Amino acid sequence: MRERPSSAVCEHCGAGPDGTTAGATPGGAGSSTGRRAPRRDRDEEGRARNARPRDGLGRPLPYGSPGVARQPEGVSRTPAQSLAEAQRLLDDGMPFHAHEVLEDAWKAAPEAERELWRGLAQLAVGLTHAARGNAVGGTALLDRGAAAIAPYADAAPYGIDIAGLMAWAGELTGRLSGTGAAVPAARTAPRLRATGHDAGDHPTGSGTGDRPGAGG
């Protein structure tokens, strides 16, 4: 997630806490002990960014642990590339990482499409929570994501399967309310595009399909 340094949630899509501790610890800079506050992680450009390794569901691991590489921030992708990369990550059981790709698309989208991409990112975060066993968080994000993409159902851009995604979200929230058990991320992942459509850069999504669109 690309959260503000002092925030416990992603400011764009509502992803949950990542384990970052902001602020000084007892005995920090200016205290009588003279110990300095821990330095905040920063990326190569000096921006605050949590450097802790993460597992496949985005959960922070101890420093030095092997983890799954996070998606680079601020990558410029076409809608086609964003959808393809997000689908690959969903299929690999990494919805948190798919959310990061979709969040970049949200930031770059024209105003008319911003809620669409934000909603897709929220659906990916909802699946992340569901795969972590957080039924409450998963249900909340799935509901928010479905509501955000619903207005695009009559003219779904880029071949995105709005109706299918809304049905998937509803089915998954039903499962979460019924058992609350963690779901397998890869097997539960949705298909972002409808069968028979490609993810070309045409807003109507018209064209011949270039990969299967059956839901997982």
C-alpha positions in Angstrom: 0.0 0.0 0.0 1.2 3.6 -0.6 0.2 5.1 2.7 1.1 8.4 4.3 3.9 8.0 6.8 1.6 8.7 9.8 -1.4 6.8 8.5 -2.5 3.3 9.4 -4.4 2.8 6.2 -3.8 3.4 2.5 -5.1 6.9 1.8 -6.4 5.8 -1.6 -8.1 2.5 -1.2 -8.3 1.7 2.5 -5.8 -1.1 2.7 -5.1 -2.1 6.3 -2.1 -1.4 8.5 1.3 -2.6 7.4 3.2 -2.6 10.6 5.0 0.7 10.3 5.6 2.5 13.5 5.7 6.2 13.1 7.4 8.6 15.5 10.1 8.3 18.1 10.4 5.6 20.7 11.0 6.3 24.4 14.5 7.7 24.6 14.3 9.2 21.2 16.0 12.4 19.9 16.1 15.1 22.5 15.6 12.7 25.5 17.9 12.4 28.4 19.3 9.1 27.1 20.5 10.7 23.9 19.2 7.8 21.8 17.9 8.7 18.4 14.6 7.9 17.0 14.6 5.1 14.4 15.1 6.4 10.9 12.1 6.2 8.6 12.5 4.0 5.6 12.8 5.9 2.3 13.0 4.9 -1.3 15.8 5.9 -3.7 14.1 9.3 -4.3 13.9 10.1 -0.6 10.2 9.5 -0.2 8.9 7.7 2.9 8.3 4.1 2.1 8.2 1.1 4.3 11.1 -1.2 3.4 10.1 -4.2 5.4 9.9 -7.4 3.3 6.4 -8.7 2.8 4.9 -12.1 2.2 2.6 -13.0 -0.8 -0.4 -11.3 0.9 1.5 -8.1 1.7 2.0 -8.9 5.4 5.1 -7.3 6.8 7.9 -9.7 7.8 10.9 -9.0 10.1 13.8 -7.1 8.4 16.2 -9.4 6.7 13.6 -12.1 6.0 13.1 -13.3 2.5 9.9 -11.8 1.0 8.0 -11.1 -2.1 9.2 -8.1 -4.0 6.7 -5.2 -3.9 5.6 -3.6 -7.1 7.6 -0.5 -8.0 5.7 2.7 -7.3 4.7 5.2 -10.0 5.2 3.0 -13.0 3.5 4.4 -16.1 1.3 1.7 -17.7 -1.4 1.8 -20.3 -4.8 0.4 -19.1 -4.0 -2.7 -21.0 -0.8 -3.2 -19.2 -2.3 -2.4 -15.8 -5.1 -5.0 -16.3 -2.7 -7.6 -17.5 -0.2 -7.2 -14.7 -2.9 -7.0 -12.0 -4.5 -10.2 -13.4 -1.1 -12.0 -13.4 -0.6 -11.1 -9.7 -4.1 -12.1 -8.8 -3.6 -15.5 -10.6 -0.4 -15.9 -8.6 -2.2 -15.4 -5.3 -0.8 -11.9 -4.7 -3.9 -9.6 -4.5 -2.1 -7.1 -2.3 0.5 -6.6 -5.1 -2.2 -6.4 -7.7 -3.8 -3.6 -5.6 -0.5 -1.7 -5.9 -0.6 -1.9 -9.7 -4.3 -0.9 -9.8 -3.5 2.0 -7.4 -0.9 3.4 -9.8 -3.6 3.2 -12.5 -6.0 5.0 -10.2 -3.5 7.9 -9.8 -2.9 8.1 -13.6 -6.5 7.7 -14.7 -8.6 10.6 -16.2 -11.2 12.0 -13.8 -14.0 10.0 -15.4 -12.3 6.7 -14.7 -10.8 7.3 -11.3 -13.5 5.6 -9.3 -13.3 2.6 -11.6 -9.6 2.0 -10.9 -10.0 2.8 -7.3 -12.8 0.3 -7.0 -10.7 -2.4 -8.7 -7.9 -1.7 -6.2 -10.4 -2.0 -3.3 -11.6 -5.3 -4.6 -8.0 -6.6 -4.6 -7.6 -5.4 -1.1 -10.8 -7.0 -0.1 -9.5 -10.3 -1.4 -6.3 -9.7 0.4 -8.1 -9.4 3.7 -10.3 -12.4 2.9 -7.1 -14.5 2.2 -5.7 -13.3 5.5 -8.8 -14.5 7.4 -10.1 -11.0 8.1 -13.7 -11.4 7.2 -14.8 -7.9 8.5 -12.1 -6.1 6.6 -12.6 -8.2 3.5 -16.4 -7.6 3.4 -16.0 -3.8 3.9 -13.5 -3.5 1.1 -15.4 -5.8 -1.3 -18.6 -3.8 -0.7 -16.8 -0.5 -1.3 -15.1 -1.8 -4.4 -18.3 -3.2 -5.9 -20.1 0.1 -5.2 -17.3 2.1 -6.9 -17.4 0.1 -10.1 -21.2 -0.3 -10.3 -21.7 3.0 -12.2 -19.6 1.7 -15.1 -21.7 -1.4 -15.7 -23.6 0.0 -18.7 -20.5 0.9 -20.6 -17.7 -1.1 -19.2 -14.3 0.3 -20.4 -11.4 -1.8 -21.6 -13.5 -5.0 -21.6 -13.6 -5.0 -17.8 -16.2 -7.4 -16.5 -18.1 -5.1 -14.2 -21.1 -7.3 -13.8 -18.9 -10.4 -13.2 -16.8 -8.6 -10.7 -19.8 -7.4 -8.8 -21.2 -10.9 -8.7 -17.9 -12.3 -7.6 -17.7 -9.7 -4.8 -21.2 -10.5 -3.6 -20.5 -14.3 -3.6 -17.3 -13.8 -1.7 -18.8 -11.6 1.0 -21.5 -14.3 1.4 -18.8 -16.9 2.0 -17.0 -14.6 4.5 -20.2 -14.0 6.5 -21.0 -17.7 6.5 -17.7 -19.1 7.8 -15.1 -16.2 8.2 -12.4 -18.7 7.3 -9.5 -17.5 5.1 -9.9 -18.2 1.4 -7.2 -19.4 -1.0 -6.1 -16.2 -2.8 -5.2 -17.7 -6.2 -8.2 -20.0 -6.5 -10.6 -17.2 -5.3 -9.2 -14.5 -7.6 -11.6 -12.9 -10.1 -11.2 -12.3 -13.8 -10.9 -8.6 -14.5 -12.0 -8.9 -18.2 -15.1 -10.4 -19.7 -14.8 -13.4 -22.1 -14.3 -12.2 -25.7 -12.8 -8.9 -24.8 -9.2 -7.8 -24.7 -7.7 -5.2 -22.5 -6.8 -2.9 -25.3 -6.5 0.8 -24.7 -9.9 1.5 -26.3 -12.4 2.6 -23.6 -15.1 0.3 -25.0 -12.9 -2.7 -24.6 -13.9 -3.9 -28.0 -11.8 -6.4 -29.9 -11.0 -10.1 -29.9 -10.0 -11.7 -26.6 -6.3 -12.4 -26.0 -6.6 -14.5 -22.9 -9.4 -16.5 -21.2 -12.0 -14.7 -19.1 -13.5 -17.4 -17.0 -13.8 -16.7 -13.4 -11.8 -18.5 -10.7 
